[in-house]
């Protein structure tokens, strides 16, 4: 299943419209206040550690979650940078 989904994602490329087609949803579908950078980072690591996913697939899922919460890539990268500085 994961490999089939990964092949599908590679075919459609990582384009926001295609990502929404693959996973559903739309930009800003969920409230920003429900988004947690810590939860996203932990989920990303847990899925990779479990061996149930690939880095590329987790990356696509992460960006889907970010965008459906109405967070721009710039906002996310800034928040991620602050989070990394905080945990170091």
MDAnalysis code that builds the backbone (N, CA, C; Angstrom):
import MDAnalysis as mda
import numpy as np

u = mda.Universe.empty(264, n_residues=88, atom_resindex=np.repeat(np.arange(88), 3), trajectory=True)
u.add_TopologyAttr("name", ["N", "CA", "C"] * 88)
u.add_TopologyAttr("resid", np.arange(1, 89))
u.add_TopologyAttr("resname", ["UNK", "UNK", "UNK", "UNK", "UNK", "UNK", "UNK", "UNK", "UNK", "UNK", "UNK", "UNK", "UNK", "UNK", "UNK", "UNK", "UNK", "UNK", "UNK", "UNK", "UNK", "UNK", "UNK", "UNK", "UNK", "UNK", "UNK", "UNK", "UNK", "UNK", "UNK", "UNK", "UNK", "UNK", "UNK", "UNK", "UNK", "UNK", "UNK", "UNK", "UNK", "UNK", "UNK", "UNK", "UNK", "UNK", "UNK", "UNK", "UNK", "UNK", "UNK", "UNK", "UNK", "UNK", "UNK", "UNK", "UNK", "UNK", "UNK", "UNK", "UNK", "UNK", "UNK", "UNK", "UNK", "UNK", "UNK", "UNK", "UNK", "UNK", "UNK", "UNK", "UNK", "UNK", "UNK", "UNK", "UNK", "UNK", "UNK", "UNK", "UNK", "UNK", "UNK", "UNK", "UNK", "UNK", "UNK", "UNK"])
u.atoms.positions = np.array([
    [0.831, -1.203, 0.000],
    [0.000, 0.000, 0.000],
    [0.865, 1.253, 0.000],
    [1.875, 1.301, 0.888],
    [2.738, 2.480, 0.960],
    [3.469, 2.688, -0.356],
    [3.970, 1.608, -0.946],
    [4.693, 1.747, -2.208],
    [3.773, 2.194, -3.331],
    [2.546, 1.686, -3.350],
    [1.593, 2.127, -4.364],
    [1.310, 3.619, -4.218],
    [1.114, 4.058, -2.988],
    [0.849, 5.470, -2.733],
    [2.069, 6.308, -3.101],
    [3.252, 5.815, -2.775],
    [4.477, 6.536, -3.122],
    [4.623, 6.663, -4.632],
    [4.347, 5.597, -5.363],
    [4.414, 5.666, -6.827],
    [3.411, 6.681, -7.367],
    [2.215, 6.693, -6.779],
    [1.186, 7.644, -7.196],
    [1.658, 9.075, -6.951],
    [2.243, 9.320, -5.783],
    [2.723, 10.661, -5.450],
    [3.839, 11.077, -6.396],
    [4.727, 10.154, -6.720],
    [5.807, 10.476, -7.651],
    [5.248, 10.814, -9.031],
    [4.173, 10.155, -9.423],
    [3.571, 10.439, -10.721],
    [2.959, 11.838, -10.766],
    [2.306, 12.236, -9.677],
    [1.638, 13.536, -9.684],
    [2.563, 14.669, -9.270],
    [3.748, 14.316, -8.787],
    [4.727, 15.288, -8.284],
    [4.174, 15.971, -7.044],
    [5.013, 16.744, -6.383],
    [4.609, 17.411, -5.146],
    [4.081, 18.808, -5.476],
    [2.932, 18.856, -6.070],
    [2.279, 20.112, -6.410],
    [1.063, 20.222, -5.499],
    [0.849, 21.382, -4.858],
    [-0.261, 21.488, -3.897],
    [-1.607, 21.031, -4.424],
    [-1.939, 21.385, -5.641],
    [-3.245, 20.979, -6.177],
    [-3.307, 19.461, -6.300],
    [-2.233, 18.860, -6.800],
    [-2.193, 17.412, -6.920],
    [-2.187, 16.736, -5.558],
    [-1.510, 17.351, -4.586],
    [-1.475, 16.799, -3.237],
    [-2.876, 16.787, -2.644],
    [-3.629, 17.853, -2.855],
    [-4.996, 17.895, -2.347],
    [-5.869, 16.876, -3.072],
    [-5.595, 16.664, -4.341],
    [-6.325, 15.643, -5.088],
    [-6.036, 14.264, -4.500],
    [-4.772, 13.999, -4.186],
    [-4.372, 12.683, -3.675],
    [-4.896, 12.428, -2.269],
    [-4.828, 13.439, -1.399],
    [-5.162, 13.240, 0.008],
    [-6.467, 13.913, 0.423],
    [-7.024, 14.744, -0.434],
    [-8.252, 15.459, -0.087],
    [-7.953, 16.753, 0.642],
    [-8.990, 17.527, 0.891],
    [-8.850, 18.770, 1.636],
    [-8.549, 19.961, 0.757],
    [-8.268, 21.075, 1.431],
    [-7.952, 22.320, 0.745],
    [-7.188, 23.229, 1.712],
    [-6.537, 24.242, 1.167],
    [-5.749, 25.160, 1.986],
    [-6.660, 25.840, 3.009],
    [-6.279, 25.751, 4.273],
    [-7.030, 26.400, 5.335],
    [-8.271, 25.642, 5.783],
    [-8.377, 24.382, 5.419],
    [-9.542, 23.584, 5.790],
    [-9.696, 23.503, 7.313],
    [-8.589, 23.403, 8.013],
    [-8.616, 23.287, 9.469],
    [-8.089, 24.560, 10.114],
    [-8.469, 24.773, 11.351],
    [-8.065, 25.945, 12.110],
    [-6.574, 25.887, 12.432],
    [-5.869, 26.994, 12.228],
    [-4.439, 27.059, 12.532],
    [-4.154, 26.733, 13.992],
    [-5.087, 27.087, 14.880],
    [-4.847, 26.873, 16.310],
    [-4.801, 25.386, 16.664],
    [-5.286, 24.531, 15.758],
    [-5.260, 23.091, 15.997],
    [-3.944, 22.455, 15.527],
    [-3.058, 23.251, 14.943],
    [-1.793, 22.748, 14.406],
    [-0.713, 22.797, 15.475],
    [0.040, 21.716, 15.588],
    [1.142, 21.650, 16.546],
    [2.404, 21.203, 15.827],
    [3.407, 22.063, 15.821],
    [4.676, 21.718, 15.179],
    [5.296, 20.502, 15.851],
    [5.173, 20.427, 17.164],
    [5.735, 19.292, 17.894],
    [5.067, 17.984, 17.459],
    [3.747, 17.987, 17.336],
    [3.042, 16.784, 16.896],
    [3.464, 16.365, 15.494],
    [3.655, 17.334, 14.617],
    [4.058, 17.026, 13.240],
    [5.449, 16.396, 13.223],
    [6.377, 16.964, 13.990],
    [7.743, 16.439, 14.033],
    [7.762, 15.033, 14.636],
    [7.035, 14.836, 15.726],
    [6.987, 13.520, 16.380],
    [6.351, 12.485, 15.453],
    [5.239, 12.836, 14.821],
    [4.570, 11.912, 13.902],
    [5.489, 11.539, 12.741],
    [6.202, 12.523, 12.214],
    [7.140, 12.299, 11.113],
    [8.186, 11.264, 11.534],
    [8.784, 11.474, 12.699],
    [9.840, 10.579, 13.189],
    [9.301, 9.183, 13.506],
    [8.140, 9.124, 14.142],
    [7.562, 7.820, 14.500],
    [7.249, 6.983, 13.266],
    [6.706, 7.608, 12.231],
    [6.374, 6.868, 11.015],
    [7.631, 6.353, 10.324],
    [8.691, 7.155, 10.334],
    [9.948, 6.697, 9.728],
    [10.562, 5.579, 10.555],
    [10.550, 5.726, 11.880],
    [11.127, 4.707, 12.758],
    [10.391, 3.376, 12.659],
    [9.091, 3.436, 12.451],
    [8.297, 2.212, 12.384],
    [8.564, 1.423, 11.105],
    [9.147, 2.071, 10.123],
    [9.411, 1.419, 8.846],
    [8.178, 1.304, 7.963],
    [7.089, 1.965, 8.364],
    [5.844, 1.897, 7.602],
    [5.765, 2.947, 6.506],
    [6.797, 3.745, 6.379],
    [6.739, 4.844, 5.431],
    [8.136, 5.173, 4.941],
    [8.178, 5.986, 3.897],
    [9.456, 6.483, 3.388],
    [9.571, 7.961, 3.730],
    [10.772, 8.480, 3.634],
    [10.985, 9.897, 3.914],
    [10.134, 10.749, 2.979],
    [10.125, 10.410, 1.711],
    [9.377, 11.201, 0.725],
    [7.882, 11.214, 1.052],
    [7.326, 10.052, 1.352],
    [5.904, 9.974, 1.671],
    [5.583, 10.780, 2.929],
    [6.428, 10.676, 3.953],
    [6.192, 11.439, 5.180],
    [6.300, 12.936, 4.910],
    [7.222, 13.324, 4.050],
    [7.378, 14.721, 3.704],
    [6.111, 15.252, 3.025],
    [5.552, 14.477, 2.095],
    [4.325, 14.881, 1.411],
    [3.177, 14.987, 2.405],
    [3.049, 13.996, 3.290],
    [1.979, 14.027, 4.295],
    [2.126, 15.238, 5.217],
    [3.370, 15.540, 5.595],
    [3.615, 16.685, 6.468],
    [3.162, 17.980, 5.789],
    [3.554, 18.172, 4.524],
    [3.171, 19.391, 3.820],
    [1.664, 19.459, 3.615],
    [1.021, 18.326, 3.414],
    [-0.433, 18.299, 3.291],
    [-1.062, 18.796, 4.586],
    [-0.564, 18.303, 5.716],
    [-1.095, 18.721, 7.017],
    [-0.863, 20.222, 7.229],
    [0.317, 20.694, 6.885],
    [0.644, 22.114, 7.033],
    [-0.325, 22.966, 6.213],
    [-0.485, 22.624, 4.949],
    [-1.315, 23.436, 4.059],
    [-2.798, 23.372, 4.414],
    [-3.288, 22.206, 4.839],
    [-4.705, 22.120, 5.203],
    [-5.014, 22.889, 6.481],
    [-3.983, 23.246, 7.226],
    [-4.176, 24.090, 8.409],
    [-3.958, 25.575, 8.080],
    [-3.843, 25.878, 6.799],
    [-3.737, 27.271, 6.377],
    [-2.402, 27.910, 6.668],
    [-1.373, 27.094, 6.785],
    [-0.034, 27.595, 7.085],
    [0.777, 27.590, 5.798],
    [1.350, 28.727, 5.474],
    [2.160, 28.820, 4.257],
    [3.505, 28.131, 4.499],
    [4.184, 27.735, 3.422],
    [5.508, 27.136, 3.593],
    [6.465, 28.046, 4.370],
    [6.407, 29.328, 4.112],
    [7.281, 30.262, 4.818],
    [6.988, 30.265, 6.316],
    [5.708, 30.295, 6.673],
    [5.324, 30.272, 8.090],
    [5.781, 28.970, 8.746],
    [5.594, 27.860, 8.050],
    [5.979, 26.580, 8.618],
    [7.481, 26.498, 8.844],
    [8.259, 26.901, 7.850],
    [9.715, 26.823, 7.991],
    [10.210, 27.725, 9.111],
    [9.588, 28.886, 9.281],
    [9.949, 29.776, 10.385],
    [9.607, 29.119, 11.729],
    [8.424, 28.544, 11.821],
    [8.003, 27.881, 13.060],
    [8.883, 26.661, 13.351],
    [9.240, 25.923, 12.315],
    [10.116, 24.770, 12.484],
    [11.493, 25.207, 12.971],
    [12.008, 26.279, 12.416],
    [13.303, 26.812, 12.840],
    [13.278, 27.203, 14.319],
    [12.217, 27.876, 14.728],
    [12.088, 28.264, 16.143],
    [11.972, 27.037, 17.037],
    [11.254, 26.034, 16.581],
    [11.099, 24.804, 17.360],
    [12.449, 24.107, 17.532],
    [13.220, 24.014, 16.465],
    [14.532, 23.362, 16.523],
    [15.452, 24.101, 17.494],
    [15.444, 25.418, 17.442],
    [16.260, 26.203, 18.367],
    [15.837, 25.971, 19.811],
    [14.556, 25.803, 20.037],
    [14.023, 25.600, 21.386],
    [14.434, 24.250, 21.967],
    [14.458, 23.202, 21.151],
    [14.768, 21.868, 21.662],
    [16.260, 21.581, 21.715],
    [17.070, 22.413, 21.112],
    [18.530, 22.203, 21.143],
    [19.101, 22.544, 22.491],
])
